[in-house]
Amino acid sequence: MKKIYPSADEIDQDLRVLKGVVRNVRTYSSMDGFENIPGMAARYGFGVTAGAWLDQDLEKNDREIANLIRNANIYTSTIKRVIVGNEAVLRGDLTPEQLIEYLQRVRAKVKCPVSSAEPWHVWINYPELAKNVDYIAIHVLPYWERVPIDQAVNWVLERYNQVQRAFPDKHVLLAEVGWPSLGERRGPAKPSRVNEALFLRQFLNTAEARDMDYFIMEAFDQSWKVPLEGVMGAHWGIFDKDRHFKLALEGPLAPYHPIPIEFFLSMLLAMGPLLWYLKRKPDQPANARMLFSLVLQGVVCAAVWILFIPVHTELLTLERVVWALLMPLQAGLLAIVMINGFEMSEMLFPQGLKRFFTPLIPEPHRQNWPKVSLHLAICNEPPEMVFQTLDSLNRLDYPNYEVLVIDNNTMDPAIWEPVRDYCIGLGGKFRFFHLGKWPGYKAGALNFGLSVTASDAEIVGVIDSDYVVRPDWLKSLVPYFDKSTVGFVQAPQDHRQWEGSLFKEMLNWEYSGFFQIGMVHRNERDAIIQHGTMTLIRKASLEQVGRWGEWCICEDSELGLRLMNAGYESVYVNESFGKGLTPDSFAGYKRQRFRWAFGAVQIIRHHWRLFLPWNRESGLSVGQKFHFATGWLPWFGDALNVIITGTGLLWVLGMLTMPWIFGQPLYLLLFPAIGVFLFRLLHFIWLYKARVGCTFKQRIGAAIAGMALSHTIGRAIIAGFIRKNQPFLRTPKCENQQAIVKGLLMAWEEALMLLGTILAAIGIVLKFGTDNPEMMVWVGALGIQALPYLAALYTSMVNVVPNVLPQIRWIPLGWGVRRRSVGLQVAGH
């Protein structure tokens, strides 16, 4: 504490403010200028209950006592009684015996009544104090005792009567009684101006009816008390710190609006976007338009509610700053709801979709099949796995193609030489190139492939080294290139050999959701993401836009964007023409998604101007801009979640260790995050049920797998904004199963975050109890934030020791199923 005390003029001004409002004042010290108050109070007709502050500084205590005795004997008409010490026994500064010695010293030298001020329970616990005072001065503050406002005055009366019964021969003074106007809950006890006014209205009427002796706690709000008592310590006054009267002691406590203005405002703000949307979607089914209209109206209502929080809730300055800083986050969360809602409206009711592509049936006796050059880039891949891919390419039912196998950065001849020899054995269609140490990662290898592609090739196809393709792949899709504006044709990724492994089954269906939902939705506006397998590209367009981008670790998606910007169309045929392998380990799964997310940020940083609605030089359509600008937004939500979780844990640590600095978080701002989580959960389950052909158990597994990547995606997004480049992270296949320790190591960051959230929740409950609804909301939010980390640990352990953890089981009920144990979250791409 700085120990800066008010001047004599400032004290006089405060007494002038109180004139006509109170009849008596209480002081807590007889030093540092407060010894002058009895003389000043006489000019305004105030009675004074003078106090001496006692603590562990015995020398200072002697000066306090001396000044108190001197003033009591000088201002006999003003000082009606004195109080020796204030909660000195409660704080542990003095023992009851020490306090009694001070009381005896004062009683021997003054003529007015003498007491000490302590909470009511201290007098009950130390009845020997009462024998050495002339009256009992008790503090009864129901807020500190976690008493709800509707029971507060009755609770004060009960404590007052309890002390009276314990000491029937002593007069009882309520030396402190009141309620704070702002601050944090203590259980069901909530500070607010309304509650302070409610308490004082009822108490003052009761006190007058019972002729009670009391002092209201306190005259003025005092900011210096925050480090000692927390936020609420500064807001007990009947006047604020600027000396404005805070209370409405008569009339309505708050204006009454039968219909809040927010209702009309939200309706008005939503009307324009709703009319525009309905006008643009006349062919969409009515139930689809109704669904998105409800989502749009709900988002606008939530936005207005968030904006009006400072209007309807008393916020501290710091809380207002936090509210303002979180506004962009809240806007992002609501945007995610809008985007997901729009996707739901179109994908749950796809009758309004117009852009569908199916495998083409080749024309009989067609002769002019364009030459296709298939590029297979490999790096340290198991030869046996590559052999299977090569065999499937050799079985293609297509008359005019070549296969280029480009091995780069494989230094061990025992790995690449068998592949070379295998290609030789397959004949002239297959050519093998070993590049050794080669720049540009996969893009560098593919660009080399372009340099050695047959001169008469018109189409370039790219597949991954683990894919086994259908013989009719090329004949079913190549005819789409007969239309000169088609730049690339894409088929979905699909997977094999996942049956019998819970881990791989979870991954398989997590991947499937993006291709069955997200890609179909993006295809409606010709905005699909090009992924570097099962893709066919017009060679001339590939050369025109500058080949593969070696600066980007997601060279496939980046190339697709450039092709669209150049005016080329894309075709998405939602049928599986090839199946690859899922990652064998949770670490590989995480590396793959980290690469995708980091690459997304690279693309955004490099091409962000193309997405601007007002950029007329961009070759992207409005729909393409929309999907590319919003398609990765959920990943940015994961990044925000990482930041929020880390900040929340630090804040909880501050709340537990330095509560005078770190107050309770503004729980109202947690509701949007919780609401978005629940909406995304609904979005996931509903869309998966409608669009992905898997069981409910498999949907749950896919949700857990997607949720398990939240931390990894968040870290990748953050890393993408910190640095421009990231080493290409391969997704290894056919990794050996690891020990349980390795399973823990693969999710060590997530395990630490999970432990942190659990400890934070436990710490909050232990410190604040379970009767504070705002803190329980915070605990619930921590629980939701912990789910991705729990999912990551679960997925990692299922990967390495699938029989150790309880799996998803089902109990037949005759009419349905019941979940025994499972966690849920939204999976996103």
Secondary structure, 3 states (H helix, E strand, C coil): CCCCCCCHHHHHHHHHHHECCECEEECCCCCCCHHHHHHHHHHHCCEEEEEECCCCCHHHHHHHHHHHHHHHHHCCCCEEEEEEEECHHHHCCCCHHHHHHHHHHHHCCCCCCEEEEEEHHHHHHCHHHHHHCCEEEEECCCCCCCCCHHHHHHHHHHHHHHHHHHCCCCEEEEEEECCCCCCCCECCECCCHHHHHHHHHHHHHHHHHHCCCEEECCCECCHHHHHHHCHHHHCCCCECCCCCECCCCCCCCCCCCCCCHHHHHHHHHHHHHHHHHHHHCCCCCHHHHHHHHHHHHHHHHHHHHHHCHHHHCCCCHHHHHHHHHHHHHHHHHHHHHHHHHHHHHHHCCHHHCCCCCCCCCCCCCCCCCCEEEEEEEECCCCHHHHHHHHHHHHCCCCCCEEEEEEECCCCCHHHHHHHHHHHHHHCCCEEEEECCCCCCHHHHHHHHHHHCCCCCEEEEEECCCCCEECCCHHHHHHHHHHCCCEEEEECCCCEECCCCCHHHHHHHHHHHHHHHHHHHHHHCCCCCCCCCCCEEEEHHHHHHCCCCCCCCCCHHHHHHHHHHHCCCEEEECCCCCEEEECCCCHHHHHHHHHHHHHHHHHHHHHHHHHHCCCCCCCCCCHHHHHHHHHCCHHHHHHHHHHHHHHHHHHHHHHHHHCCCCCCCCCHHHHHHHHHHHHHHHHHHHHHHHHHCCCCHHHHHHHHHHHHHCHHHHHHHHHHHHHCCCCCCCCCCCCCCCCCHHHHHHHCHHHHHHHHHHHHHHHHHHHHHCCCCHHHHHHHHHHHHHHHHHHHHHHHHHHHHCCCCCCCCCEEECCCCEEECCCCCCCCCC
